[in-house]
Amino acid sequence: MPAVDALIDLLFPDGPPEPVGPPPAWPMPSDLREFFTRIGYDNVEVDNRFAFGIDRYFFQRSVYQQDVLWQVHESEVLAIRGTWVRTPGTPAYEGDWDVAVDDLLCFGSDDNGNQLYLEAVGDPDDWAVVVGGGGVGWARYTSGATAYLHGLLSGDLHCPAFTLEDWPEATLDVVVRHH
């Protein structure tokens, strides 16, 4: 998978770490499964400010974030209009979408309160990446999780939620963990 190779090369220019274990067996996009299988860890932290993973706390973290979204937006559906959450029923235009809070699985975050979600609808390989939550805007990407992560961390992709203005750096400080 080219996006997996590109992300591994970006994060681990000297080669991936020695694997310590496989990813969990639950459903996930095949590109994420391959990435976490090849690096042998289930959590990645970049520059001590952005992290993503699929560890044993994945579902607990997702339920917590779903509760936060329900409380903040007082709705089971987020009406994303442009890059902002609006009142459900607000007219949608091209590029706008509605997402059920229950469909969002949190697999990452940054140090500004923004979250990285998988929109778990249908076949896992068709799950979109949804980002937002920290007050700077929302976005949805259908490119695949590893292609999104590579674009974000390389600076090739602009995302309204993760601004990362001082990225890309010549080298990224990457820490991996396995829970």
SULJO-V998797 format. One record per residue. N is the residue number from 1. RES is the residue in three letters. NEAR is the number of other C-alpha atoms within 12 Angstrom. Layout:
n=[N/N]
res=[RES/RES]
near=[NEAR/NEAR]
//
This chain:
n=[1/2/3/4/5/6/7/8/9/10/11/12/13/14/15/16/17/18/19/20/21/22/23/24/25/26/27/28/29/30/31/32/33/34/35/36/37/38/39/40/41/42/43/44/45/46/47/48/49/50/51/52/53/54/55/56/57/58/59/60/61/62/63/64/65/66/67/68/69/70/71/72/73/74/75/76/77/78/79/80/81/82/83/84/85/86/87/88/89/90/91/92/93/94/95/96/97/98/99/100/101/102/103/104/105/106/107/108/109/110/111/112/113/114/115/116/117/118/119/120/121/122/123/124/125/126/127/128/129/130/131/132/133/134/135/136/137/138/139/140/141/142/143/144/145/146/147/148/149/150/151/152/153/154/155/156/157/158/159/160/161/162/163/164/165/166/167/168/169/170/171/172/173/174/175/176/177/178/179]
res=[MET/PRO/ALA/VAL/ASP/ALA/LEU/ILE/ASP/LEU/LEU/PHE/PRO/ASP/GLY/PRO/PRO/GLU/PRO/VAL/GLY/PRO/PRO/PRO/ALA/TRP/PRO/MET/PRO/SER/ASP/LEU/ARG/GLU/PHE/PHE/THR/ARG/ILE/GLY/TYR/ASP/ASN/VAL/GLU/VAL/ASP/ASN/ARG/PHE/ALA/PHE/GLY/ILE/ASP/ARG/TYR/PHE/PHE/GLN/ARG/SER/VAL/TYR/GLN/GLN/ASP/VAL/LEU/TRP/GLN/VAL/HIS/GLU/SER/GLU/VAL/LEU/ALA/ILE/ARG/GLY/THR/TRP/VAL/ARG/THR/PRO/GLY/THR/PRO/ALA/TYR/GLU/GLY/ASP/TRP/ASP/VAL/ALA/VAL/ASP/ASP/LEU/LEU/CYS/PHE/GLY/SER/ASP/ASP/ASN/GLY/ASN/GLN/LEU/TYR/LEU/GLU/ALA/VAL/GLY/ASP/PRO/ASP/ASP/TRP/ALA/VAL/VAL/VAL/GLY/GLY/GLY/GLY/VAL/GLY/TRP/ALA/ARG/TYR/THR/SER/GLY/ALA/THR/ALA/TYR/LEU/HIS/GLY/LEU/LEU/SER/GLY/ASP/LEU/HIS/CYS/PRO/ALA/PHE/THR/LEU/GLU/ASP/TRP/PRO/GLU/ALA/THR/LEU/ASP/VAL/VAL/VAL/ARG/HIS/HIS]
near=[18/15/24/31/25/24/33/34/24/30/35/25/17/13/16/27/26/18/19/19/21/25/31/25/18/16/23/36/32/25/31/43/30/28/40/39/28/28/33/29/32/36/34/37/26/32/22/17/25/33/32/40/44/40/32/21/21/29/25/16/25/31/21/21/31/31/21/23/30/20/15/20/23/18/23/22/26/37/29/33/25/22/26/29/33/25/19/21/16/18/16/19/12/10/18/23/29/33/34/25/35/26/28/40/40/39/40/39/33/27/22/21/22/33/39/42/46/46/37/27/22/14/14/24/24/21/30/32/39/43/43/36/37/26/20/21/25/35/38/34/31/24/23/31/41/40/30/34/44/29/27/34/39/30/22/16/23/23/29/26/32/38/28/26/16/16/23/23/18/13/18/27/22/26/24/31/26/27/19]
//
